[in-house]
Structures are given as C-alpha cells and as structure tokens.
Amino acid sequence: MAEPSVRPSILRRLTGTGAKFFRDFAVLAGGQMISKVMGFLAFAWLARALDPAGYGAVEYVVGLSLFFATLVDGGLGVVGTRRAARDPAELPLLAHQIPTARLMLAVVGVPVMAVIAIQTSRASVPEGLVWLFAASLITAPWRQQWLFQATGRMAAVANAEIIRMAIFALGAALFVHSPADILLVGWAEISAVTATTVFCIVVQHRRITPFRLRGSLAGFGMLLKEGAAVGSTNFVWALSQSAPLFLIASMIGGVETAWFAGAARIAGSIGQFSSIYHFNLYPAVSRAYAHGDGTLGRIQRRSLRVTAWGGVFVALVLTVFAEPLIRLTLGAKLLDAAPLLQVLAWMIPVALWSGHSRWSLAAAGAQRLVLLSQTFGLVATIVACAGFGFVYGSMGYAAGSLAGGIAVWVVSHQFARSQGCEPPPYHLALRPLALAGAIVVLAHVNPLGFWQSVLAVSAFPLLAPLLDRALLSDIALLGATKHHHQPGEQSIRSEEHTSELQSHACIS
C-alpha cells in the first residue's frame, strides 16, 4: 500500500529555522533525571522488600533485558533520525520499516535472552521472572522515541521515560512486599513497557504520522545495513557496561550479585551526569575541532581541570560515606555492598575524563577508533574481572570494572592524540587525586565520626582553588564557552546535529 504523506507541520518542524536545540535538551535531560530518580527509588524499595538473593536476581534479569533491548534497537533509531532530518518525506516509510526490523530482532532475542539467563544464573533466578522480562522486549519495536527526537518533540521523549518508570515504581511499591512476590516485579515491568508503548503509538498517530502495521519494504536491506554499522558500537558499549554483572551472576551468583548490583546502581545513577556533561559540551568541541586554531586544546584542558576536581569530589563523598549511603538507600541487608561502592565510585571521574578523548574522536569523525577503544576496554574488563574475581570475589569484579574504565581512557587518549584531537594531559587530575587520597587515608587510619568525616570531606572544595590557582578562572572560562550555532544557520543543521549526538550516545 502507498505510504501516507508526512504531515505539513512535521515538514515545517524539520526544515524550519530557529530550532531551540538546548531548550529541547534541557527538557530531555530533566525527564531523564526524573525517571532515574523514580527508578532508583523503585529499586531501593525492592532491596528492602526482597531478600538479598532475590534482589540480585532482579538486578541480573534487568541488566540482561537492558542489554538485549540495545540489541533489539539495532542502531535503527539513530539511522531513522538521521534520514528523517535529511529527507522529511521519508519519515512515514521509516516509521513502518524500523518497527518491522526491530520485531525481527525481538523475536530472536526473547528466547536467546531466556536461555542465557536460565543457563548462567545457577538456578538462582526464577524462570518465570526471566520469561516475563524477556517477553517485555516484544513491545520495544513500537516505542519509537526516535520519531519524537527527529521531529523535535523532546517533551514526548521525556514523558515516555517518566511514564515507564512511574508505573514500574508504583507496581513495585503496591505489590512487592516480600521475597515471595518476586514474580510481580516482572509483571510491573510488563505493565510499564506496555503503557509506554501505547503512549508512543498514540503520540505518533496523532501528531507525527499514522500508525501502520503494513507498508512498503522498499530499501529495507539498506536500512538494516546502516543500522548494523551503528548497532555494532552500541553492542560493544552495552556489553562492556553489563559484563561485570553478567560475570558475577554466572560465576558466583546469590548474595554477592546483590552487593555488586546495588553498588553499581548507585554509582551508575550518578555517573549518568558524565554523558549529560559531554553531550552538552560536544557542540563546542565539534566547532573547535573544525576551526583547528588551538581552541579545542584550551577547552579540553579547562574541562578536565574542572571535571577532575568535581568528579574526584563526588567519588570522595561516595567513598567516605559509602556505608551510611548504602544503609539509607538499599537497607541494612545490603550493607556489605559498601566496600564495592568505594571502588565503583571512582568510575565516575574516570568516565568524565575519558569522555574528552572519546567525544573529540567523535567530532573528528573517527567513530571506528571510539569503537576500538571500547573494545579494548571490554577485553580489559573481562580479563580483570575474571582474574580479580577469582581471588577477591565480588570486590574483584568492582576492581575489574574500574580497570576496564581506565583502559578505555588510556586507549582513547592515545587515539585522540594520533588524530590531532588535543586530549587534555593526565597530570591535571593528579592534585585532586592526591588530596582525595590523603582524606581517604586519614579516614581509614584514624576512623572518624560522621560529622568529623563531613568536615574532612568539606575541606576538599575549600582547598581546591588554593592548590590549583587556575581552577576558578577555568570554571568561568568554561562556563562562557558558547554552545549555540552561529546566527543564520538553518535548523536542519541543528536537527542533523541532534542525530549526530544520538549516534555518539553510545560513546558515554
């Protein structure tokens, strides 16, 4: 059947002038933050309602489903946004073909995920829970948030995430009260993804392009080929993020999986700000690289100095107050997760620092080198987790995760130097690391009370501008860095830039 024409309002949205790029970004980031907070509260509830082994089982299945959701996406959302930005008339065709392609991937992914989870979890994960989360992937093809992004509807993207996490959190709070209720976590997920999918379909049909189950498959093979190119990078990124959890669940299982997953959830939730930070800085990095006048190096050095002190301070707080934070968020049952949090916390500054090399490589169009650096990091993570984990148990997996992050930083830094991306020097991180190390040693050698620890940690930001005299000026200069396009540029460039940022979302 003939494809319906894209609505005139969408054509104007895609090709008009004066797009408010950063206003849309603020809406998207705000929605992400709200959904992350609700998700964190939901899992904090689950940590208290379930026993540690049950909580670890839920975290494992959730991590596995998120990994397979990345595979089901297949990189097609990025391709769809890019194509729609360049040719708005192609949007209705893409709105039919992308769900078709994703459904093919989901049909394969559901049984594969279930088999992997059941075979690797050492019978510590209920099969019913596995199948419920695997079945939730079937709804993924029709959650086409890329349509909202391609047409500048960032509020719809944010609302979709909020709806999903709100329903999941509500279901968990209302129905999960004891370890016997663990299967209801899966039904909460089914309810959440179903409601979100319905919302996405309604918005698509009413405001963007009619929802169709049938349509043309012209050029379908090329669409799959383009998606595979982006999907391969997403695959490596997702696997590197998930590998430690998968390994500890399959090789140790039980309560130690819960310790690791709980600590990783806290560090990961805060670590999301790394991607938001570099997402926001990326336009200035891209423009500076294009100019080639030395501006890029100055921006990178200022940024690393600021993120070195800021990232280390966050890691220091998590390290010194790991035990009360775990008690407050996950409950006393998972208090043994505190030492793991003290290690995983340092992935936050490492991710911030390596982002300078990875995103500048993206600005240089060297996506292949970004993929290669992530591949090095994945290998390092697996090797380190296997080695350290064998000797030190769950703590070894936390150390292996950190080692993988450092490997990505080192390798991407070398690649960035080879491409003329002017990565900031390592030594800018030494002073904050030294000061934080002194405070951690003080707290360890001479155990401090809570308020004494607060005073010791508070000394860090007070001493920072004294130990690094350029810090305050670099904060001011970095804040004055212009992110907007030059006047007169068409918003189609902004939409293409949005697509470009999406294609590099896996960088973080």
C-alpha positions in Angstrom: 0.0 0.0 0.0 1.1 3.6 -0.6 2.8 5.3 2.3 0.9 8.3 3.7 2.5 11.7 3.3 4.2 13.2 6.2 2.1 15.9 7.7 2.9 19.5 6.8 3.5 20.5 10.4 6.3 17.9 10.6 7.9 19.2 7.4 8.0 22.7 8.9 9.4 21.3 12.2 12.2 19.5 10.4 13.1 22.2 7.9 12.2 25.5 9.6 14.6 27.9 11.2 15.3 28.8 14.8 15.1 25.4 16.4 15.7 25.7 20.2 18.3 22.9 20.5 19.3 23.4 24.1 15.8 24.1 25.3 14.9 20.6 23.9 18.0 19.2 25.5 17.0 20.6 28.9 13.6 19.1 28.6 15.1 15.7 27.7 17.7 15.8 30.5 15.1 16.8 33.0 12.9 13.9 32.0 15.9 11.6 32.2 16.7 12.8 35.7 13.1 12.4 37.0 12.9 8.9 35.5 16.2 7.9 37.0 15.2 9.1 40.5 12.0 7.2 40.3 13.8 4.1 39.1 16.3 4.4 41.9 13.6 4.7 44.5 11.9 1.6 43.0 15.0 -0.5 43.3 15.6 0.9 46.8 12.2 -0.4 47.7 12.9 -3.8 46.1 16.2 -4.1 48.0 14.2 -3.8 51.2 11.2 -6.0 50.2 13.2 -8.9 48.7 15.9 -10.9 50.3 19.5 -10.2 49.0 19.5 -13.2 46.7 16.1 -12.2 45.2 17.3 -8.6 44.7 20.4 -9.8 43.0 18.2 -12.0 40.7 16.1 -9.0 39.8 19.1 -6.8 39.0 20.7 -9.5 36.9 17.5 -10.0 34.8 17.0 -6.2 34.5 20.6 -5.8 33.3 20.2 -8.7 30.8 17.0 -7.2 29.4 18.5 -3.8 29.0 21.4 -5.4 27.1 19.0 -7.2 24.8 16.9 -4.1 24.4 20.1 -2.4 23.0 20.4 -5.3 20.5 16.7 -5.0 19.5 17.2 -1.3 18.8 19.9 -2.4 16.3 21.1 1.1 15.9 18.0 1.8 13.8 16.8 4.8 15.9 19.9 6.7 15.0 19.5 5.8 11.4 15.9 6.9 11.4 16.6 10.2 13.0 19.5 10.9 10.5 17.4 10.0 7.5 14.3 12.0 8.7 16.5 15.0 9.3 17.9 14.9 5.7 14.6 13.9 4.0 11.4 14.5 6.0 9.3 12.9 3.3 10.9 9.5 4.2 9.6 9.6 7.8 6.4 7.6 7.2 8.3 4.8 5.5 10.8 4.7 8.3 8.0 4.7 10.9 6.9 1.4 9.4 10.2 -0.3 8.5 12.1 0.3 11.7 9.5 -1.5 13.9 9.4 -4.3 11.4 13.2 -4.7 11.6 13.2 -4.4 15.4 10.4 -7.0 15.7 12.5 -9.5 13.8 15.4 -8.9 16.3 13.0 -9.2 19.2 11.6 -12.5 18.1 15.1 -13.9 18.1 16.2 -12.0 21.2 13.4 -13.2 23.6 14.3 -16.9 23.6 18.0 -16.2 23.4 17.8 -14.0 26.5 15.7 -16.5 28.4 18.1 -19.4 27.6 21.2 -17.4 28.6 19.6 -16.2 31.9 18.4 -19.6 32.8 21.6 -21.4 31.9 24.0 -18.9 33.5 22.2 -18.0 36.7 23.0 -21.2 38.6 19.3 -21.7 39.3 19.3 -18.5 41.5 16.9 -16.6 39.2 13.3 -17.8 38.9 12.5 -18.9 35.4 9.2 -17.1 35.5 10.9 -13.8 36.2 13.3 -14.4 33.3 10.4 -15.0 30.8 8.5 -12.0 31.9 11.4 -9.6 31.4 12.2 -11.4 28.1 8.6 -11.0 26.9 8.8 -7.3 27.7 11.1 -7.0 24.7 8.3 -7.7 22.3 6.8 -4.2 22.9 10.1 -2.5 22.2 9.8 -2.1 18.4 6.9 0.3 18.7 8.4 2.6 21.3 9.8 4.8 18.6 11.2 7.7 20.6 13.5 8.4 17.7 10.3 9.8 15.9 9.9 12.3 18.7 13.6 13.3 18.6 13.5 13.6 14.8 10.6 15.9 14.9 11.8 18.0 17.9 9.3 16.5 20.4 11.7 16.2 23.3 8.9 16.5 25.8 7.3 13.3 24.4 10.7 11.5 24.8 10.9 12.7 28.4 7.3 11.8 29.2 7.7 8.3 27.8 10.6 7.6 30.2 8.7 9.1 33.1 5.6 7.0 32.4 7.6 3.9 32.2 9.5 4.4 35.5 6.4 5.8 37.3 4.3 2.7 36.5 7.2 0.3 37.4 7.9 2.1 40.7 4.2 2.2 41.5 3.7 -1.5 40.7 6.8 -2.4 42.8 5.6 -0.3 45.8 2.0 -1.6 45.7 2.5 -5.3 45.1 6.1 -6.3 46.1 6.3 -6.7 49.9 8.2 -9.9 50.5 10.5 -12.3 48.7 7.5 -14.4 47.7 6.4 -11.5 45.5 9.4 -11.6 43.2 7.4 -12.5 40.1 5.3 -9.4 40.5 8.4 -7.4 39.6 8.2 -8.9 36.2 4.5 -8.0 35.9 5.3 -4.5 37.0 7.8 -4.3 34.1 5.3 -5.7 31.6 2.7 -3.1 32.7 5.3 -0.3 32.5 6.5 -1.1 29.0 3.0 -1.7 27.7 1.7 1.6 28.9 4.8 3.4 27.5 4.4 1.7 24.1 0.7 2.7 24.0 1.7 6.3 24.7 4.3 6.3 22.0 1.9 4.9 19.4 -0.8 7.4 20.3 1.6 10.4 20.0 3.0 9.0 16.7 -0.5 8.5 15.2 -2.0 11.8 16.4 0.9 14.2 16.0 3.5 12.8 13.6 2.5 10.1 11.1 -0.3 7.5 11.0 0.5 4.2 12.8 0.5 1.3 10.3 1.1 -2.4 10.7 1.6 -2.8 6.9 3.6 -0.8 4.4 6.3 -0.8 1.8 9.6 -2.5 2.4 11.5 -0.7 -0.4 15.1 -0.2 0.7 14.7 -2.4 3.7 18.0 -4.1 3.2 19.9 -0.9 3.1 18.2 0.2 6.4 19.4 -3.0 8.1 22.9 -2.4 6.8 23.0 1.1 8.1 21.6 0.0 11.5 24.2 -2.7 11.8 27.0 -0.2 11.5 25.7 1.8 14.4 24.5 -1.2 16.3 27.9 -2.8 16.5 29.2 0.1 18.5 26.1 0.1 20.7 26.7 -3.7 21.2 30.2 -3.3 22.5 29.2 -0.4 24.7 26.3 -2.3 26.2 28.4 -5.4 26.7 31.2 -3.5 28.4 28.7 -1.9 30.8 26.9 -5.2 31.6 29.8 -7.7 31.5 30.8 -7.4 35.3 27.2 -8.0 36.4 26.8 -11.0 34.0 30.1 -12.5 35.1 29.5 -12.2 38.8 25.9 -13.6 38.4 27.1 -16.6 36.4 30.3 -17.3 38.3 29.3 -16.5 41.9 25.6 -15.7 42.0 23.5 -15.3 45.1 24.0 -12.5 47.6 27.3 -11.2 46.1 25.4 -10.4 42.9 23.1 -8.2 45.0 26.1 -6.5 46.6 27.7 -5.7 43.3 24.4 -4.7 41.6 23.4 -2.4 44.4 26.7 -0.6 44.5 26.7 -0.4 40.7 23.2 1.1 40.6 24.3 4.0 42.9 27.5 4.7 41.0 25.8 4.3 37.7 22.9 6.6 38.5 25.3 9.4 39.4 27.6 8.5 36.5 24.8 9.4 34.1 25.9 13.0 34.5 29.0 12.2 32.6 27.1 11.6 29.4 24.9 14.7 30.1 28.0 16.8 30.6 29.8 15.7 27.4 26.5 15.8 25.5 26.3 19.5 26.4 29.9 20.2 25.7 30.0 18.4 22.4 28.8 21.2 20.1 31.7 23.4 21.3 34.2 20.5 20.9 32.9 19.9 17.3 33.2 23.5 16.3 36.7 23.9 17.9 37.9 20.8 16.1 36.6 22.2 12.8 38.4 25.5 13.3 41.7 23.9 14.1 43.0 27.0 15.8 44.0 25.6 19.1 40.7 26.4 20.8 40.0 22.7 21.2 43.0 22.1 23.3 42.1 25.0 25.6 38.5 23.8 26.0 39.7 20.3 26.8 42.3 21.4 29.4 39.8 23.6 31.1 37.2 20.9 31.1 39.5 18.3 32.5 40.7 20.6 35.3 37.0 21.3 36.3 35.9 17.7 36.0 38.9 16.4 37.8 38.1 18.4 40.9 34.4 17.9 40.5 34.5 14.2 39.7 37.0 13.3 42.4 34.9 15.2 44.9 31.8 13.1 44.0 33.9 9.9 44.2 35.4 11.0 47.6 31.9 11.6 49.1 30.8 8.1 47.9 33.9 6.5 49.3 33.9 8.2 52.7 30.1 7.8 53.2 29.6 4.5 51.4 28.2 2.7 54.5 25.6 5.3 55.5 24.6 5.7 51.9 24.0 2.0 51.4 22.1 1.8 54.7 19.9 4.8 53.7 19.2 3.7 50.1 19.3 -0.1 49.9 18.9 -1.0 53.6 20.9 -2.8 56.2 20.6 -6.2 54.4 22.9 -5.0 51.6 25.4 -3.2 53.9 28.2 -5.4 52.5 27.8 -3.5 49.2 29.6 -0.5 50.8 33.2 -1.6 50.1 32.2 -2.3 46.4 30.7 1.2 46.2 34.0 2.6 47.5 35.7 1.1 44.4 33.0 1.7 41.8 32.6 5.3 42.8 35.9 6.0 41.0 34.5 5.0 37.7 32.6 8.4 37.8 35.7 10.6 37.4 37.3 8.2 35.0 34.3 8.2 32.7 34.3 12.0 32.9 37.9 12.2 31.9 37.9 9.6 29.2 34.9 11.4 27.7 37.2 14.2 26.5 39.0 11.8 24.2 36.0 9.8 23.1 33.8 12.7 22.2 36.6 14.6 20.5 37.2 11.5 18.4 33.5 11.6 17.5 33.9 15.2 16.5 36.8 14.2 14.2 34.6 11.5 12.6 36.8 8.7 14.0 33.9 6.6 15.2 35.9 3.5 14.3 38.5 4.4 16.9 35.9 5.0 19.5 34.6 1.5 18.9 38.1 0.2 19.1 38.8 1.9 22.4 35.6 0.5 23.8 36.6 -2.9 22.5 39.9 -2.7 24.4 38.0 -1.6 27.5 35.6 -4.6 27.2 38.5 -7.1 26.9 40.3 -5.4 29.9 37.1 -5.6 31.9 36.5 -9.2 31.2 40.1 -10.2 31.9 40.4 -8.1 35.1 37.0 -9.3 36.4 37.9 -12.9 35.8 41.3 -12.6 37.4 40.5 -10.3 40.4 37.1 -12.0 40.9 38.7 -15.4 41.3 40.9 -14.1 44.1 38.8 -11.4 45.7 35.2 -12.4 44.9 32.7 -9.5 44.4 35.3 -6.9 45.3 37.4 -8.2 42.4 34.6 -7.6 40.0 34.3 -4.0 41.2 38.1 -3.6 40.7 37.8 -5.2 37.2 35.1 -2.7 36.2 37.3 0.2 37.2 40.3 -1.3 35.4 38.1 -1.5 32.2 37.2 2.1 32.5 40.8 3.2 32.9 41.8 1.1 29.9 39.2 3.0 27.8 40.6 6.3 29.0 44.2 5.4 28.2 43.5 3.9 24.8 41.1 6.6 23.6 43.6 9.2 24.8 46.3 7.8 22.6 43.9 7.6 19.6 42.8 11.2 20.2 46.5 12.3 20.2 47.0 10.5 16.9 44.0 12.2 15.3 45.0 15.7 16.5 42.1 16.0 18.9 44.3 17.6 21.6 43.3 15.4 24.6 44.0 17.1 27.9 47.1 15.8 29.8 46.7 13.3 32.6 48.6 15.4 35.1 45.7 17.7 35.6 44.0 15.0 37.6 46.9 14.4 40.0 46.3 17.2 42.5 42.7 16.4 43.2 43.6 12.7 43.4 46.4 13.4 45.9 44.1 15.5 48.1 41.3 12.9 48.0 43.8 10.1 48.7 45.0 12.0 51.8 41.5 12.4 53.1 40.6 8.7 52.5 43.8 7.6 54.2 43.1 9.9 57.2 39.6 8.4 57.5 40.9 4.9 57.2 43.9 5.1 59.6 42.0 7.2 62.2 38.3 6.3 61.9 36.3 9.5 62.0 32.7 10.0 63.3 30.1 11.2 60.9 30.5 14.9 61.5 34.2 14.7 61.5 34.0 13.0 58.2 31.8 15.8 56.9 34.4 18.3 58.0 37.2 16.3 56.3 35.4 16.0 53.0 34.3 19.6 53.1 38.0 20.6 53.2 38.3 19.3 49.6 36.4 22.0 47.8 37.8 24.7 50.1 41.4 23.7 49.4 40.8 23.1 45.7 41.3 26.7 44.5 44.3 27.1 46.8 46.1 24.0 45.4 45.1 24.8 41.8 45.2 28.5 41.2 43.8 28.2 37.7 40.6 26.4 38.8 38.3 29.3 39.4 39.3 31.1 36.2 38.9 27.9 34.1 35.4 27.4 35.6 34.5 30.9 34.5 36.0 30.4 31.0 34.4 27.0 30.6 31.0 28.4 31.6 31.4 31.1 28.9 32.1 28.6 26.2 29.4 29.1 23.5 27.4 26.0 22.5 25.0 27.6 20.1 25.4 27.7 16.3 26.3 30.9 14.5 23.4 33.2 13.5 21.8 32.4 10.2 22.3 28.7 10.2 19.3 26.6 9.4 17.7 24.5 12.0 18.1 21.5 9.7 21.7 21.6 10.7 20.6 21.6 14.3 18.4 18.5 13.6 21.4 16.8 11.9 23.5 17.7 14.9 20.9 16.1 17.1 21.2 12.9 15.0 25.0 13.1 15.3 24.8 13.4 19.0 22.5 10.4 19.2 24.9 8.4 17.0 27.6 9.1 19.6 25.3 8.5 22.7 27.0 5.1 23.0 30.3 6.9 23.5 29.4 7.6 27.1 
